[in-house]
Amino acid sequence: MLGNRWPIILPISYHLIVAIFIFQSALSYWYTISVFNKKKFVSLPTAGHKPVPRATFIVSAYLPNEIPVVEATLLNLLRNVIRPANGIEVILAYNTPSLVPIELKLRELAYQYPELILANAYGSRSKSENLNYAIDLASGKMICLMDTDHLVSPDCLPLAWRWLDEGYDVCQGLCKIRNTDASAVAGLVGVEFEVMYGVNHPSRSILFDTSLFGGSNGFWKADVIKKVRFDKDMLTEDIDSTLRGILAGYRFVHDREIVSTELSPTTVGSLWFQRKRWSQGWFQCSVKYQWATWQTKYLNLAQKFLWTTLLMWRVVYDVVSSLLFPVLLAFWWRAGKVLLPIDAYIIFALVFTLFSGPFQTFVAFKNASRPRVPVWDYFSYGFFVWAYTLFKTFVHLVAIRDEFAGERSWVVSKRSDR
């Protein structure tokens, strides 16, 4: 209707939306190119060179959902992790609607390994409540948070402590998918994680000297996490705790050498619910913290720019970019035929935008830690990344709608042992 009344609106809207695609792609190229310069640990004068202290691993679980994976995760921590002189403790913080048979097996495991503490968070209804309960029990000077399906590398503690010893407060490691052969969805997510943790996350440390806690494989100074804690009302408690930590002046870093493997959703349905929760949680944080990140004295101008792109900009991009097709339909309706408004600017935008995904995929493959996701999965991801981006944009829009409608249910992801 507006296009019929003011025809100039359609070409202006079209070119504006295309400009937004160009800007988003430019960010992708910038971040991707930055990771050719791998951020290696360099001991700074601020380092105390203190030995790795006693560490606490907190594994959060919802039983019986995590029964297939919980024992393997605990045994990996208890048997394989290199221990500091003062030892470790492993706290399984769980909630369950009823007594389940695996609790008896877990008690036998705790008898065999005195470092294992079984913490049934009675009355808990969320991961955040499990974590808060376990944090109060933790005796380590460094607290390491793990989801129940994570198998962390044996050298994780000394690698993470290097950063905390020289002044950082939280170190986030790299997460890999280990069940990429389980389904086409798992293979897709496996490459996506290589892009996420091999390109996007480390670029924030390289370019802006900041990062975020991704929910698992994160290593916190104990006094910091006991102050920040977790908010049970937020769907992405990890991003919420990150932002509250940053606004309190705490420093986050990403280290690709600290590798932990996890399990991907294997069906479109489980992927949908996982990503909708992530998207809705990010939207909650965007609304809650964007203004505070602009005002805080703890972020410099470049870091404020980064967090604006992660908070407010992601909402603007999702909403405005989705208007491309309605604008085109209106253009066709007015013209009375299907035609593409093509000029040199549009051709440049098309090539520039479409090539950004495959380029990022190639760099993720180059920087991937071993074992790599199969090469064929990288080719598939690079080919379908544009369609997958449209899928995720739709998920984001539904998540925004659900937040406005007050629908905040958490669909628990089903677990298998692979």
C-alpha positions in Angstrom: 0.0 0.0 0.0 2.8 2.4 0.9 4.6 1.4 -2.3 1.5 2.4 -4.4 1.2 5.7 -2.6 5.0 6.6 -2.6 6.7 4.4 -5.2 10.2 5.7 -4.2 9.8 3.7 -0.9 10.3 0.3 -2.7 13.7 0.9 -4.2 15.0 2.8 -1.1 13.8 -0.1 1.1 15.3 -2.7 -1.2 18.7 -1.0 -1.3 18.7 -0.4 2.4 18.0 -4.0 3.2 20.8 -5.0 0.8 23.1 -2.6 2.6 22.3 -4.4 5.9 23.3 -7.7 4.3 26.6 -6.2 3.1 27.4 -4.8 6.6 26.7 -8.2 8.2 28.8 -10.0 5.6 31.6 -7.4 6.2 31.6 -8.3 9.9 31.9 -11.9 8.9 34.9 -11.3 6.7 36.6 -9.1 9.3 36.1 -11.7 12.1 37.2 -14.6 9.8 40.3 -12.9 8.6 41.4 -12.1 12.1 41.7 -15.7 13.1 44.5 -16.3 10.7 46.4 -14.6 13.6 45.9 -17.3 16.2 45.9 -15.8 19.7 48.5 -17.8 21.6 49.1 -17.5 25.3 51.8 -15.0 26.2 52.8 -14.6 29.8 52.3 -11.0 30.8 53.9 -9.0 33.6 50.6 -9.3 35.4 51.0 -13.1 35.7 51.6 -14.3 39.3 53.1 -17.6 38.0 51.2 -19.5 40.7 50.7 -23.2 40.4 47.4 -24.5 39.3 45.2 -24.4 42.4 42.6 -26.9 43.6 39.8 -27.1 41.0 36.2 -27.9 41.2 34.3 -29.4 38.2 30.5 -28.8 38.3 28.5 -31.1 36.0 24.8 -30.1 35.8 22.3 -32.7 34.9 18.6 -33.4 34.6 17.9 -37.0 35.4 16.8 -39.3 34.0 17.3 -37.4 30.7 21.1 -37.6 30.9 21.5 -41.2 32.1 23.1 -42.3 28.8 26.0 -39.9 29.1 26.5 -38.9 32.7 28.7 -41.8 33.8 31.1 -41.3 30.8 31.5 -37.6 31.6 32.2 -38.2 35.3 34.7 -41.0 34.6 36.5 -38.8 32.1 37.0 -36.1 34.7 37.9 -38.5 37.5 40.3 -40.6 35.5 41.8 -38.5 32.7 42.1 -34.9 33.8 45.6 -33.9 34.9 45.3 -33.0 38.6 46.9 -30.1 40.4 48.9 -30.7 43.6 45.9 -29.9 45.7 43.6 -32.1 43.7 40.2 -31.8 42.2 36.6 -32.3 43.2 33.7 -33.2 40.8 30.2 -32.1 41.8 27.3 -33.7 40.0 24.6 -31.1 40.5 21.3 -32.7 39.4 17.6 -32.4 39.7 15.2 -35.3 39.1 11.4 -35.8 39.5 11.9 -39.1 41.2 14.5 -41.5 42.5 16.1 -43.2 39.5 18.1 -46.4 39.4 21.3 -44.7 38.2 21.5 -42.9 41.5 22.5 -46.2 43.1 25.2 -46.6 40.5 26.4 -43.1 41.0 26.7 -43.7 44.8 28.9 -46.7 44.0 31.0 -44.4 41.8 31.3 -41.8 44.6 32.4 -44.6 47.0 35.1 -45.5 44.5 36.2 -41.9 43.9 36.0 -39.7 47.0 36.5 -36.6 44.8 33.0 -37.1 43.4 30.2 -35.3 45.2 26.5 -36.1 44.4 24.5 -33.0 44.9 20.7 -33.5 44.4 19.3 -30.0 44.2 16.0 -30.8 45.7 13.2 -28.5 44.4 15.4 -27.3 41.5 13.6 -26.7 38.2 16.4 -25.4 36.1 20.1 -25.7 35.2 20.7 -22.3 36.9 19.4 -23.6 40.2 21.5 -26.7 40.0 24.6 -24.6 39.3 23.9 -22.1 42.1 23.4 -25.0 44.6 26.8 -26.6 43.5 28.7 -23.3 43.6 27.9 -23.0 47.3 29.5 -26.4 47.9 32.6 -25.9 45.8 35.9 -25.7 47.5 38.2 -25.1 44.5 39.9 -21.8 43.7 39.0 -22.4 40.0 35.5 -23.7 39.1 35.0 -25.4 35.8 31.5 -25.8 34.4 30.5 -28.7 32.2 27.3 -30.0 30.6 26.6 -33.6 31.1 27.6 -34.6 27.6 31.0 -33.0 27.6 34.3 -34.9 27.5 37.0 -32.3 28.2 40.7 -32.6 27.3 43.1 -33.9 30.0 45.3 -30.7 30.0 42.3 -28.3 30.5 43.3 -27.1 34.0 46.8 -25.9 33.3 45.8 -24.4 30.0 42.9 -22.4 31.6 44.8 -21.4 34.7 47.5 -19.6 32.6 44.9 -17.0 31.6 43.3 -16.7 35.1 46.8 -16.4 36.6 47.6 -13.3 34.5 44.4 -11.4 35.2 41.5 -12.8 33.3 38.5 -14.0 35.3 36.8 -16.5 32.9 38.4 -18.7 30.2 36.1 -20.3 27.6 37.4 -23.3 25.8 36.5 -24.7 22.4 33.5 -27.1 22.0 33.4 -29.8 19.3 30.7 -32.1 18.1 31.7 -35.8 18.4 28.6 -37.5 16.9 28.7 -35.9 13.5 28.1 -39.3 11.9 24.8 -39.7 13.7 22.6 -37.8 11.2 22.8 -35.1 8.6 21.7 -32.6 11.2 24.5 -33.6 13.5 27.0 -33.3 10.6 25.7 -29.8 9.9 25.9 -28.7 13.5 29.4 -30.2 13.7 30.7 -27.8 11.1 28.6 -24.9 12.5 30.4 -25.4 15.8 33.8 -25.3 14.1 32.8 -21.9 12.7 31.4 -20.8 16.0 34.2 -21.8 18.2 37.0 -21.8 15.7 36.2 -18.4 14.1 33.6 -16.3 15.8 34.5 -16.8 19.4 38.3 -16.5 19.1 37.9 -13.4 16.9 36.4 -11.6 19.8 39.5 -12.2 21.9 41.9 -11.4 19.1 40.2 -8.2 17.9 38.5 -6.9 21.1 40.1 -8.7 24.0 36.8 -9.9 25.3 34.7 -13.1 24.9 31.7 -14.9 26.4 31.0 -17.9 28.5 29.2 -20.5 26.3 27.5 -22.6 29.0 30.1 -25.4 29.2 33.9 -25.9 29.1 34.2 -22.6 30.9 36.7 -22.0 33.7 35.9 -19.3 36.3 37.8 -17.9 39.3 35.8 -19.2 42.2 35.4 -15.8 43.9 34.0 -14.4 40.6 31.4 -17.0 39.9 30.2 -17.0 43.5 29.4 -13.3 43.0 27.9 -13.5 39.5 26.0 -16.8 39.9 23.1 -17.7 37.5 19.6 -16.3 37.0 16.9 -19.0 36.7 14.6 -16.7 34.9 16.8 -16.3 31.8 16.7 -18.9 29.1 20.4 -18.5 28.3 21.9 -18.3 31.7 25.4 -18.4 30.3 25.0 -15.2 28.2 23.2 -13.5 31.1 26.1 -14.4 33.5 28.6 -13.2 30.9 27.0 -9.8 30.6 26.5 -9.3 34.3 30.2 -10.3 34.7 31.4 -7.9 32.1 29.3 -5.1 33.6 30.9 -5.8 36.9 34.4 -5.4 35.4 35.4 -9.1 34.9 37.4 -10.1 31.9 36.6 -13.0 29.6 39.0 -14.8 27.1 38.6 -17.6 24.6 41.3 -20.4 24.2 41.0 -22.8 21.3 43.5 -25.1 22.8 41.1 -26.2 25.6 39.0 -28.7 23.7 35.8 -30.4 24.9 33.6 -32.6 22.8 29.8 -32.7 23.1 26.7 -34.2 21.4 24.6 -32.5 18.8 20.9 -32.7 18.3 20.2 -35.4 15.6 16.8 -34.3 14.4 15.4 -31.1 13.0 12.8 -31.0 15.8 15.4 -31.1 18.6 17.6 -28.6 16.7 14.6 -26.3 16.4 13.8 -26.2 20.1 17.5 -25.8 21.1 18.0 -22.9 18.8 14.7 -21.2 19.6 15.7 -21.3 23.3 19.1 -19.8 22.4 17.6 -17.1 20.2 15.0 -16.2 22.8 17.6 -16.1 25.5 19.8 -13.8 23.4 16.8 -11.6 22.8 16.1 -11.4 26.5 19.7 -10.3 27.1 19.6 -7.8 24.2 16.6 -6.1 25.8 18.0 -6.3 29.3 21.6 -5.3 28.8 22.2 -3.2 25.6 21.8 0.1 27.3 24.0 -1.0 30.2 26.8 -2.0 27.9 26.8 1.4 26.3 27.0 3.1 29.7 29.6 0.9 31.5 33.1 2.1 32.2 34.5 -1.4 31.9 34.2 -1.6 28.1 36.2 0.5 25.6 34.6 1.9 22.5 35.6 -1.1 20.3 34.2 -3.6 22.9 31.0 -1.6 23.1 30.7 -1.9 19.3 31.2 -5.6 19.5 28.5 -6.1 22.1 26.2 -3.9 20.2 26.5 -6.2 17.2 25.9 -9.2 19.4 22.8 -7.7 21.2 20.8 -4.9 19.5 22.2 -5.4 16.0 21.3 -9.1 15.8 17.7 -8.2 16.6 17.7 -5.4 14.0 19.3 -7.7 11.4 16.9 -10.6 11.9 13.9 -8.4 11.6 15.0 -6.1 8.7 16.7 -8.8 6.6 13.5 -10.8 6.7 11.7 -7.9 4.9 13.6 -8.5 1.7 11.1 -10.9 0.3 8.0 -8.8 1.2 9.7 -5.8 -0.5 10.4 -7.8 -3.6 6.8 -9.1 -3.7 5.6 -5.6 -3.5 7.9 -4.5 -6.2 6.6 -7.3 -8.5 3.0 -6.6 -7.6 3.4 -2.9 -8.6 5.4 -3.8 -11.8 2.8 -6.5 -12.7 5.6 -9.0 -13.5 8.4 -10.8 -11.8 11.7 -9.1 -12.4 14.9 -8.5 -10.3 16.0 -4.9 -9.8 19.6 -5.6 -10.8 22.5 -3.1 -11.0 26.2 -3.1 -10.2 25.5 -2.5 -6.5 23.1 -5.4 -6.3 25.5 -7.7 -8.2 28.4 -6.8 -5.8 26.1 -7.3 -2.8 25.0 -10.7 -4.1 28.6 -12.0 -4.6 30.0 -10.4 -1.5 27.2 -11.8 0.7 26.9 -15.3 -0.8 30.7 -15.9 -0.7 31.1 -15.0 3.0 29.6 -18.2 4.3 31.8 -20.6 2.2 34.8 -18.4 3.0 34.2 -18.7 6.8 33.6 -22.5 6.4 37.0 -22.8 4.6 38.8 -20.9 7.4 37.0 -23.0 10.0 38.3 -26.2 8.2 41.8 -24.8 8.1 41.8 -23.9 11.9 39.9 -27.0 13.1 41.4 -29.0 15.9 41.8 -32.8 15.4 39.9 -34.9 14.8 38.3 -32.8 12.0 34.7 -33.1 10.9 34.7 -35.1 7.6 35.6 -32.9 4.6 32.3 -33.7 2.9 30.4 -32.1 5.8 32.4 -28.9 5.2 31.4 -28.9 1.5 27.8 -29.6 2.4 27.7 -26.8 5.0 29.4 -24.3 2.7 26.8 -25.1 0.0 23.8 -25.0 2.2 24.9 -22.2 4.6 22.7 -19.6 3.0 19.6 -21.8 3.4 20.6 -22.7 6.9 21.0 -19.0 7.7 17.4 -18.4 6.5 16.3 -21.2 8.8 18.1 -19.6 11.8 16.6 -16.2 10.9 13.1 -17.7 11.0 13.9 -19.4 14.3 15.0 -16.0 15.7 11.8 -14.3 14.6 9.7 -17.0 16.2 11.7 -16.7 19.4 11.1 -12.9 19.4 7.4 -13.6 19.0 7.4 -16.1 21.8 9.2 -13.7 24.1 6.6 -11.0 23.5 3.8 -13.6 24.0 5.4 -14.7 27.3 6.0 -18.2 26.1 9.3 -19.3 27.9 9.0 -23.0 28.2 12.3 -25.0 28.1 12.1 -28.2 26.0 14.8 -30.6 27.4 17.1 -32.0 24.7 17.0 -35.7 24.5 20.4 -37.4 25.1 21.9 -40.5 23.6 25.4 -42.0 24.3 26.7 -40.9 20.9 
